[in-house]
């Protein structure tokens, strides 16, 4: 019992997300796309240190 109120809240939030129009900064978006930097391919020194530290637990060597 009590699921009705939670479901109503979820429905309300979903409806707001579906029908709302977010404020998009197209100038900033254009700058990000024009820069050519891919934030998902950048690696930091911390990533390389973590790879070295946890490399011994790799399952690729089976």
N, CA, C and O atoms as CSV, one atom per row, in Angstrom:
chain,resi,resn,atom,element,x,y,z
A,1,UNK,N,N,0.834,-1.176,0.000
A,1,UNK,CA,C,0.000,0.000,0.000
A,1,UNK,C,C,0.884,1.246,0.000
A,1,UNK,O,O,2.047,1.198,0.402
A,2,UNK,N,N,0.317,2.351,-0.453
A,2,UNK,CA,C,1.069,3.582,-0.479
A,2,UNK,C,C,1.795,3.818,-1.790
A,2,UNK,O,O,2.468,4.836,-1.951
A,3,UNK,N,N,1.668,2.892,-2.725
A,3,UNK,CA,C,2.352,3.027,-4.012
A,3,UNK,C,C,1.699,4.093,-4.883
A,3,UNK,O,O,2.355,4.643,-5.768
A,4,UNK,N,N,0.438,4.393,-4.657
A,4,UNK,CA,C,-0.290,5.352,-5.483
A,4,UNK,C,C,0.321,6.735,-5.466
A,4,UNK,O,O,0.426,7.381,-6.509
A,5,UNK,N,N,0.720,7.194,-4.310
A,5,UNK,CA,C,1.306,8.526,-4.201
A,5,UNK,C,C,2.660,8.584,-4.901
A,5,UNK,O,O,2.965,9.567,-5.577
A,6,UNK,N,N,3.474,7.544,-4.748
A,6,UNK,CA,C,4.786,7.501,-5.400
A,6,UNK,C,C,4.625,7.424,-6.919
A,6,UNK,O,O,5.347,8.089,-7.662
A,7,UNK,N,N,3.686,6.618,-7.364
A,7,UNK,CA,C,3.446,6.504,-8.810
A,7,UNK,C,C,2.942,7.820,-9.385
A,7,UNK,O,O,3.335,8.204,-10.486
A,8,UNK,N,N,2.080,8.511,-8.654
A,8,UNK,CA,C,1.581,9.803,-9.112
A,8,UNK,C,C,2.725,10.813,-9.230
A,8,UNK,O,O,2.755,11.614,-10.165
A,9,UNK,N,N,3.643,10.775,-8.302
A,9,UNK,CA,C,4.803,11.678,-8.333
A,9,UNK,C,C,5.679,11.364,-9.544
A,9,UNK,O,O,6.124,12.275,-10.242
A,10,UNK,N,N,5.925,10.078,-9.794
A,10,UNK,CA,C,6.727,9.676,-10.943
A,10,UNK,C,C,6.053,10.089,-12.248
A,10,UNK,O,O,6.717,10.548,-13.178
A,11,UNK,N,N,4.749,9.926,-12.313
A,11,UNK,CA,C,4.012,10.317,-13.512
A,11,UNK,C,C,4.100,11.818,-13.733
A,11,UNK,O,O,4.261,12.271,-14.866
A,12,UNK,N,N,3.996,12.579,-12.676
A,12,UNK,CA,C,4.083,14.035,-12.774
A,12,UNK,C,C,5.455,14.464,-13.278
A,12,UNK,O,O,5.557,15.311,-14.165
A,13,UNK,N,N,6.502,13.883,-12.718
A,13,UNK,CA,C,7.866,14.232,-13.125
A,13,UNK,C,C,8.095,13.831,-14.577
A,13,UNK,O,O,8.679,14.595,-15.346
A,14,UNK,N,N,7.644,12.643,-14.956
A,14,UNK,CA,C,7.819,12.179,-16.333
A,14,UNK,C,C,7.083,13.091,-17.308
A,14,UNK,O,O,7.601,13.405,-18.379
A,15,UNK,N,N,5.907,13.505,-16.948
A,15,UNK,CA,C,5.126,14.394,-17.813
A,15,UNK,C,C,5.824,15.745,-17.959
A,15,UNK,O,O,5.866,16.306,-19.055
A,16,UNK,N,N,6.369,16.268,-16.865
A,16,UNK,CA,C,7.086,17.538,-16.932
A,16,UNK,C,C,8.313,17.432,-17.836
A,16,UNK,O,O,8.593,18.346,-18.611
A,17,UNK,N,N,9.041,16.328,-17.740
A,17,UNK,CA,C,10.210,16.132,-18.589
A,17,UNK,C,C,9.824,15.988,-20.059
A,17,UNK,O,O,10.510,16.497,-20.946
A,18,UNK,N,N,8.732,15.298,-20.300
A,18,UNK,CA,C,8.309,15.036,-21.672
A,18,UNK,C,C,7.857,16.306,-22.378
A,18,UNK,O,O,8.187,16.519,-23.544
A,19,UNK,N,N,7.117,17.135,-21.692
A,19,UNK,CA,C,6.504,18.280,-22.339
A,19,UNK,C,C,7.219,19.604,-22.091
A,19,UNK,O,O,6.794,20.633,-22.615
A,20,UNK,N,N,8.276,19.604,-21.319
A,20,UNK,CA,C,8.994,20.852,-21.080
A,20,UNK,C,C,9.949,21.122,-22.232
A,20,UNK,O,O,10.424,20.192,-22.884
A,21,UNK,N,N,10.224,22.369,-22.478
A,21,UNK,CA,C,11.192,22.731,-23.510
A,21,UNK,C,C,12.391,23.365,-22.814
A,21,UNK,O,O,12.305,24.495,-22.334
A,22,UNK,N,N,13.501,22.647,-22.757
A,22,UNK,CA,C,14.667,23.166,-22.053
A,22,UNK,C,C,15.267,24.361,-22.795
A,22,UNK,O,O,15.158,24.471,-24.016
A,23,UNK,N,N,15.889,25.233,-22.049
A,23,UNK,CA,C,16.576,26.374,-22.649
A,23,UNK,C,C,17.939,25.906,-23.140
A,23,UNK,O,O,18.825,25.591,-22.346
A,24,UNK,N,N,18.093,25.864,-24.456
A,24,UNK,CA,C,19.324,25.376,-25.052
A,24,UNK,C,C,20.173,26.554,-25.494
A,24,UNK,O,O,19.696,27.446,-26.196
A,25,UNK,N,N,21.423,26.553,-25.085
A,25,UNK,CA,C,22.364,27.582,-25.500
A,25,UNK,C,C,23.059,27.094,-26.773
A,25,UNK,O,O,24.057,26.374,-26.718
A,26,UNK,N,N,22.517,27.496,-27.905
A,26,UNK,CA,C,23.025,26.999,-29.184
A,26,UNK,C,C,24.413,27.536,-29.503
A,26,UNK,O,O,25.182,26.871,-30.198
A,27,UNK,N,N,24.747,28.717,-29.016
A,27,UNK,CA,C,26.090,29.256,-29.242
A,27,UNK,C,C,27.143,28.403,-28.538
A,27,UNK,O,O,28.186,28.096,-29.115
A,28,UNK,N,N,26.867,28.022,-27.298
A,28,UNK,CA,C,27.796,27.171,-26.550
A,28,UNK,C,C,27.892,25.787,-27.194
A,28,UNK,O,O,28.975,25.206,-27.272
A,29,UNK,N,N,26.763,25.266,-27.651
A,29,UNK,CA,C,26.762,23.974,-28.321
A,29,UNK,C,C,27.601,24.026,-29.589
A,29,UNK,O,O,28.358,23.097,-29.871
A,30,UNK,N,N,27.475,25.095,-30.347
A,30,UNK,CA,C,28.261,25.237,-31.564
A,30,UNK,C,C,29.753,25.299,-31.248
A,30,UNK,O,O,30.560,24.717,-31.974
A,31,UNK,N,N,30.128,25.992,-30.181
A,31,UNK,CA,C,31.537,26.069,-29.786
A,31,UNK,C,C,32.073,24.698,-29.399
A,31,UNK,O,O,33.196,24.342,-29.758
A,32,UNK,N,N,31.274,23.928,-28.667
A,32,UNK,CA,C,31.718,22.591,-28.254
A,32,UNK,C,C,31.896,21.679,-29.453
A,32,UNK,O,O,32.853,20.907,-29.519
A,33,UNK,N,N,30.977,21.768,-30.398
A,33,UNK,CA,C,31.073,20.911,-31.578
A,33,UNK,C,C,32.220,21.333,-32.487
A,33,UNK,O,O,32.848,20.488,-33.125
A,34,UNK,N,N,32.496,22.629,-32.552
A,34,UNK,CA,C,33.554,23.125,-33.417
A,34,UNK,C,C,34.943,22.879,-32.832
A,34,UNK,O,O,35.923,22.851,-33.575
A,35,UNK,N,N,35.043,22.700,-31.518
A,35,UNK,CA,C,36.354,22.548,-30.895
A,35,UNK,C,C,37.033,21.247,-31.298
A,35,UNK,O,O,38.262,21.190,-31.347
A,36,UNK,N,N,36.273,20.213,-31.585
A,36,UNK,CA,C,36.848,18.946,-32.008
A,36,UNK,C,C,37.354,18.086,-30.864
A,36,UNK,O,O,37.794,16.960,-31.094
A,37,UNK,N,N,37.303,18.588,-29.637
A,37,UNK,CA,C,37.735,17.799,-28.486
A,37,UNK,C,C,36.656,16.787,-28.140
A,37,UNK,O,O,35.475,17.121,-28.051
A,38,UNK,N,N,37.074,15.570,-27.950
A,38,UNK,CA,C,36.139,14.534,-27.535
A,38,UNK,C,C,36.397,14.247,-26.060
A,38,UNK,O,O,37.410,13.632,-25.728
A,39,UNK,N,N,35.505,14.676,-25.167
A,39,UNK,CA,C,35.761,14.511,-23.737
A,39,UNK,C,C,35.784,13.052,-23.296
A,39,UNK,O,O,36.250,12.752,-22.197
A,40,UNK,N,N,35.291,12.141,-24.130
A,40,UNK,CA,C,35.241,10.739,-23.737
A,40,UNK,C,C,36.527,9.996,-24.077
A,40,UNK,O,O,36.746,8.888,-23.586
A,41,UNK,N,N,37.377,10.585,-24.907
A,41,UNK,CA,C,38.613,9.900,-25.269
A,41,UNK,C,C,39.825,10.448,-24.530
A,41,UNK,O,O,40.911,9.876,-24.617
A,42,UNK,N,N,39.655,11.538,-23.812
A,42,UNK,CA,C,40.772,12.103,-23.049
A,42,UNK,C,C,41.081,11.226,-21.846
A,42,UNK,O,O,40.176,10.726,-21.178
A,43,UNK,N,N,42.360,11.046,-21.582
A,43,UNK,CA,C,42.777,10.276,-20.416
A,43,UNK,C,C,43.703,11.138,-19.586
A,43,UNK,O,O,44.529,11.880,-20.118
A,44,UNK,N,N,43.559,11.036,-18.311
A,44,UNK,CA,C,44.420,11.803,-17.423
A,44,UNK,C,C,45.508,10.902,-16.853
A,44,UNK,O,O,45.494,9.685,-17.041
A,45,UNK,N,N,46.444,11.521,-16.160
A,45,UNK,CA,C,47.503,10.749,-15.511
A,45,UNK,C,C,46.923,9.833,-14.440
A,45,UNK,O,O,47.445,8.746,-14.195
A,46,UNK,N,N,45.839,10.279,-13.802
A,46,UNK,CA,C,45.203,9.448,-12.779
A,46,UNK,C,C,44.683,8.152,-13.379
A,46,UNK,O,O,44.775,7.096,-12.754
A,47,UNK,N,N,44.133,8.226,-14.600
A,47,UNK,CA,C,43.635,7.029,-15.262
A,47,UNK,C,C,44.771,6.046,-15.532
A,47,UNK,O,O,44.621,4.839,-15.341
A,48,UNK,N,N,45.899,6.576,-15.975
A,48,UNK,CA,C,47.035,5.706,-16.274
A,48,UNK,C,C,47.604,5.078,-15.002
A,48,UNK,O,O,48.024,3.921,-15.018
A,49,UNK,N,N,47.619,5.832,-13.904
A,49,UNK,CA,C,48.093,5.276,-12.636
A,49,UNK,C,C,47.143,4.192,-12.145
A,49,UNK,O,O,47.587,3.171,-11.620
A,50,UNK,N,N,45.862,4.402,-12.307
A,50,UNK,CA,C,44.889,3.398,-11.883
A,50,UNK,C,C,45.027,2.148,-12.739
A,50,UNK,O,O,44.915,1.032,-12.230
A,51,UNK,N,N,45.272,2.325,-14.042
A,51,UNK,CA,C,45.476,1.168,-14.914
A,51,UNK,C,C,46.689,0.365,-14.473
A,51,UNK,O,O,46.655,-0.866,-14.462
A,52,UNK,N,N,47.762,1.061,-14.108
A,52,UNK,CA,C,48.977,0.376,-13.678
A,52,UNK,C,C,48.748,-0.352,-12.354
A,52,UNK,O,O,49.228,-1.467,-12.154
A,53,UNK,N,N,48.020,0.287,-11.470
A,53,UNK,CA,C,47.790,-0.293,-10.151
A,53,UNK,C,C,46.864,-1.508,-10.228
A,53,UNK,O,O,47.083,-2.498,-9.530
A,54,UNK,N,N,45.844,-1.439,-11.063
A,54,UNK,CA,C,44.860,-2.521,-11.120
A,54,UNK,C,C,45.110,-3.467,-12.289
A,54,UNK,O,O,44.339,-4.404,-12.497
A,55,UNK,N,N,46.166,-3.240,-13.048
A,55,UNK,CA,C,46.462,-4.060,-14.206
A,55,UNK,C,C,46.702,-5.526,-13.877
A,55,UNK,O,O,46.436,-6.401,-14.701
A,56,UNK,N,N,47.193,-5.792,-12.702
A,56,UNK,CA,C,47.467,-7.187,-12.333
A,56,UNK,C,C,46.194,-8.006,-12.162
A,56,UNK,O,O,46.242,-9.236,-12.116
A,57,UNK,N,N,45.058,-7.324,-12.068
A,57,UNK,CA,C,43.784,-8.026,-11.916
A,57,UNK,C,C,43.053,-8.201,-13.236
A,57,UNK,O,O,41.873,-8.554,-13.249
A,58,UNK,N,N,43.731,-7.963,-14.331
A,58,UNK,CA,C,43.115,-8.052,-15.645
A,58,UNK,C,C,42.762,-9.493,-15.976
A,58,UNK,O,O,43.507,-10.421,-15.658
A,59,UNK,N,N,41.626,-9.662,-16.613
A,59,UNK,CA,C,41.186,-10.993,-17.033
A,59,UNK,C,C,41.544,-11.289,-18.475
A,59,UNK,O,O,41.203,-12.355,-18.988
A,60,UNK,N,N,42.221,-10.371,-19.136
A,60,UNK,CA,C,42.558,-10.541,-20.536
A,60,UNK,C,C,43.660,-11.574,-20.768
A,60,UNK,O,O,43.847,-12.026,-21.898
A,61,UNK,N,N,44.373,-11.945,-19.747
A,61,UNK,CA,C,45.540,-12.813,-19.908
A,61,UNK,C,C,45.216,-14.289,-19.748
A,61,UNK,O,O,46.127,-15.104,-19.596
A,62,UNK,N,N,43.966,-14.642,-19.779
A,62,UNK,CA,C,43.603,-16.057,-19.615
A,62,UNK,C,C,43.901,-16.874,-20.814
A,62,UNK,O,O,43.649,-18.079,-20.818
